[in-house]
Amino acid sequence: MSVAAHSIATTLDPVDPTIRTAARELADRLEDDSEVGRVVRSMLTDVAHGAKVIVLRSEDEVTPAQAAEMLGVTRQFVDRLCEDEVLPFRRLPGSRHRRIRVQDVVDVAAEREQRRAGGDALRAALADLKA
């Protein structure tokens, strides 16, 4: 299934009031305290409060523009990550167009967050030394 078809099939659009109501009712009934239960409850609560939720599988592929949206950066920055071999990708046969696995985008996002947290910790430690 293509990413576009898969995304459309798994988009919970809170514009429909029946979806919001169903999400709220299901979230309230969900009593599973496992990691899966917490994630599902969080997704349903987000939908109930008007957030649009799109579920993607880790092996699904996205375009560079979609990867940029997921990372909160520009498409040009994603292109540079691909060129620098930071973000793996494949080219569509007979085309210049790239496709990037969702899991690779998630991995890069986690790496960026880890680096950001490390930088914040280093700045805090340096501030403590100055104080």
MISE-374502 format. One record per residue (C-alpha): x, y, z; residue in three letters; residue number from 1. Coordinates in nm, 4 decimals, padded with zeros to 6 digits. Example, Ala and Ser with C-alpha at 12.3 -4.5 7.8 and 13.67 -1.06 7.14 Angstrom:
> u	v	w	residuo	num
> 01.2300	-00.4500	00.7800	ALA	1
> 01.3670	-00.1060	00.7140	SER	2
***
This chain:
> u	v	w	residuo	num
> 00.0000	00.0000	00.0000	MET	1
> 00.1416	00.3426	-00.0865	SER	2
> 00.2084	00.5969	00.1878	VAL	3
> -00.0638	00.8250	00.0557	ALA	4
> -00.3238	00.5463	00.0528	ALA	5
> -00.2056	00.4159	00.3892	HIS	6
> -00.2094	00.7642	00.5460	SER	7
> -00.5580	00.8377	00.4195	ILE	8
> -00.6791	00.5040	00.5509	ALA	9
> -00.5325	00.5720	00.8957	THR	10
> -00.6136	00.9408	00.9413	THR	11
> -00.8459	01.0217	01.2276	LEU	12
> -00.9979	01.3567	01.1326	ASP	13
> -01.1454	01.5401	01.4324	PRO	14
> -01.3574	01.7642	01.2078	VAL	15
> -01.6218	01.4903	01.2168	ASP	16
> -01.7981	01.5240	01.5559	PRO	17
> -01.8842	01.1530	01.5619	THR	18
> -01.5129	01.0688	01.5423	ILE	19
> -01.4349	01.3086	01.8277	ARG	20
> -01.7117	01.1608	02.0418	THR	21
> -01.6118	00.8025	01.9643	ALA	22
> -01.2472	00.8816	02.0419	ALA	23
> -01.3396	01.0425	02.3754	ARG	24
> -01.5635	00.7498	02.4755	GLU	25
> -01.3050	00.4890	02.3792	LEU	26
> -01.0240	00.6758	02.5576	ALA	27
> -01.2386	00.6910	02.8728	ASP	28
> -01.3104	00.3146	02.8571	ARG	29
> -00.9515	00.2115	02.7858	LEU	30
> -00.8064	00.0744	03.1088	GLU	31
> -00.4872	-00.0771	02.9736	ASP	32
> -00.1890	00.0742	03.1599	ASP	33
> 00.0720	-00.0849	02.9353	SER	34
> 00.2891	00.1241	02.7015	GLU	35
> 00.0525	00.0384	02.4150	VAL	36
> -00.2515	00.1358	02.6185	GLY	37
> -00.0983	00.4709	02.7140	ARG	38
> -00.0074	00.5488	02.3516	VAL	39
> -00.3508	00.4532	02.2187	VAL	40
> -00.5247	00.6493	02.4949	ARG	41
> -00.3048	00.9521	02.4209	SER	42
> -00.3873	00.9327	02.0488	MET	43
> -00.7599	00.9031	02.1185	LEU	44
> -00.7499	01.1912	02.3652	THR	45
> -00.5698	01.4069	02.1070	ASP	46
> -00.8409	01.3291	01.8497	VAL	47
> -01.1141	01.3988	02.1058	ALA	48
> -00.9582	01.7429	02.1622	HIS	49
> -00.9458	01.8224	01.7908	GLY	50
> -00.5978	01.7073	01.6838	ALA	51
> -00.5601	01.5250	01.3545	LYS	52
> -00.3701	01.1992	01.4076	VAL	53
> -00.1979	01.0077	01.1290	ILE	54
> -00.0559	00.6639	01.2000	VAL	55
> 00.2364	00.5390	00.9910	LEU	56
> 00.4233	00.2105	01.0060	ARG	57
> 00.7974	00.2252	01.0566	SER	58
> 00.8561	00.0598	00.7169	GLU	59
> 00.6325	00.3087	00.5325	ASP	60
> 00.8108	00.5607	00.3141	GLU	61
> 00.7634	00.9359	00.2976	VAL	62
> 00.8761	01.2072	00.0597	THR	63
> 01.1493	01.4518	00.1639	PRO	64
> 00.8775	01.7154	00.2186	ALA	65
> 00.6878	01.4817	00.4507	GLN	66
> 01.0110	01.3929	00.6335	ALA	67
> 01.0804	01.7644	00.6754	ALA	68
> 00.7366	01.8149	00.8259	GLU	69
> 00.7933	01.5256	01.0664	MET	70
> 01.1315	01.6701	01.1725	LEU	71
> 01.0154	02.0309	01.1846	GLY	72
> 01.2780	02.1429	00.9338	VAL	73
> 01.2833	02.2521	00.5690	THR	74
> 01.2781	02.0130	00.2759	ARG	75
> 01.6140	02.1568	00.1714	GLN	76
> 01.7606	02.0557	00.5089	PHE	77
> 01.6273	01.7019	00.4572	VAL	78
> 01.7900	01.7004	00.1118	ASP	79
> 02.1197	01.7946	00.2782	ARG	80
> 02.0772	01.5183	00.5397	LEU	81
> 02.0263	01.2727	00.2526	CYS	82
> 02.3268	01.4017	00.0584	GLU	83
> 02.5444	01.3867	00.3732	ASP	84
> 02.4282	01.0255	00.4271	GLU	85
> 02.2769	01.1120	00.7647	VAL	86
> 01.9305	01.0148	00.6434	LEU	87
> 01.9113	00.6976	00.4321	PRO	88
> 01.6846	00.7068	00.1283	PHE	89
> 01.6100	00.5275	-00.1956	ARG	90
> 01.5407	00.6719	-00.5372	ARG	91
> 01.2289	00.5765	-00.7256	LEU	92
> 01.3185	00.3675	-01.0322	PRO	93
> 01.4037	00.5866	-01.3309	GLY	94
> 01.3564	00.9027	-01.1268	SER	95
> 01.5399	01.1581	-00.9143	ARG	96
> 01.2638	01.1429	-00.6529	HIS	97
> 01.3580	01.0121	-00.3094	ARG	98
> 01.1670	00.8060	-00.0555	ARG	99
> 01.2668	00.7826	00.3092	ILE	100
> 01.1579	00.5160	00.5576	ARG	101
> 00.9567	00.6517	00.8498	VAL	102
> 01.1821	00.4617	01.0943	GLN	103
> 01.4884	00.6424	00.9547	ASP	104
> 01.3154	00.9784	01.0071	VAL	105
> 01.2248	00.8776	01.3631	VAL	106
> 01.5855	00.7698	01.4271	ASP	107
> 01.7233	01.1027	01.3017	VAL	108
> 01.4674	01.2911	01.5131	ALA	109
> 01.5721	01.0957	01.8235	ALA	110
> 01.9393	01.1613	01.7502	GLU	111
> 01.8746	01.5341	01.7070	ARG	112
> 01.6786	01.5432	02.0332	GLU	113
> 01.9549	01.3564	02.2151	GLN	114
> 02.2140	01.6044	02.0870	ARG	115
> 01.9908	01.8971	02.1826	ARG	116
> 01.9453	01.7571	02.5347	ALA	117
> 02.3213	01.7047	02.5647	GLY	118
> 02.3845	02.0636	02.4583	GLY	119
> 02.1298	02.1894	02.7107	ASP	120
> 02.2944	01.9835	02.9870	ALA	121
> 02.6384	02.1161	02.8905	LEU	122
> 02.5132	02.4777	02.8951	ARG	123
> 02.3521	02.4213	03.2355	ALA	124
> 02.6735	02.2718	03.3746	ALA	125
> 02.8769	02.5656	03.2415	LEU	126
> 02.6276	02.8111	03.3928	ALA	127
> 02.6638	02.6338	03.7293	ASP	128
> 03.0422	02.6691	03.7078	LEU	129
> 03.0121	03.0441	03.6428	LYS	130
> 02.7741	03.0899	03.9357	ALA	131
***
